[in-house]
Amino acid sequence: MALLKQKASNNETFFDVCDGPPSPEGQYVATCTAIVDASDVERTDFQGNPEVLDVTRFLFQYEHNGETVHVQTREMRQSADNRSNLYKFLSSWLGDAPVVDGSWDYQEMMGQQALIKVAHQVSNRSGNTYAIIENIMPVPAQMQSLGQAFSPTPAPSDPGPGQFATTASASGSASDKDLF
């Protein structure tokens, strides 16, 4: 169940669990652990005009070097318009456009897994570095069946963090091209 907050300021919709150093960059299989909806958020639009709108934010959790790590999305305006960030985010995560006829609630995504790409971004205002979800997609069926073959930390033969570890199969060795 998503948390609903009335008249929140921009900072009140952040998850406290994301305080501290930014989440490590890389690709991870993560689980959506919370969704926060905030109504009547006052902020300034791109032209400097005040606006009041409803926003949402998603929190994801994954394991990195034996530690549980959290990363959250940016605030997204609650809009079913196909140009909105929320619509694009959900379309990427679902692998198809979400149903927007009022019969589906995106809060059903809580507890679902996704393949996310975490990147770092420096704030223009404060100069602080934040982790952002740069990309999201459904977990490919090949990865679900491989289980631990996806390694968020580099193995000696891996080219870098967030890459697939090659595993031997019954027919020989697997390569990245075999996974997709």
C-alpha angles and dihedrals in degrees: 000000000000121000114245118207126186123220097353124177118228094267096047093071093061118104112243090218089071093064115117131040117355119267113265117269119248143078118301141171100238137178124226104237102173143011121200122198117193122190129203095016111176116217141140121263125224092274094052096257120135116247137179118214146150117255139181136203132192127215121208131190131200141160121257122174091341093308128111109239129193129205129174136203125243117263111280126198111245098246135138092204109125089232094056122106092234092054092048092046093051092044090054093046095046094041088232138050114290120244107261101181093099095261096102130059117205088214085080085077091075108112093022122123127234139177105243133185112215118203134172124244129186117225114239090212104046104015089232120141117237133186114238133185100244096179139006133190140159114280104262114244089237090059093047090056093045093057106178095019088093107079121189088192122060119258115208092264095043120104093224149317117321095022128129117263111225115238132192116250132194090268096048131277127349124226131195091261089058091058095061 
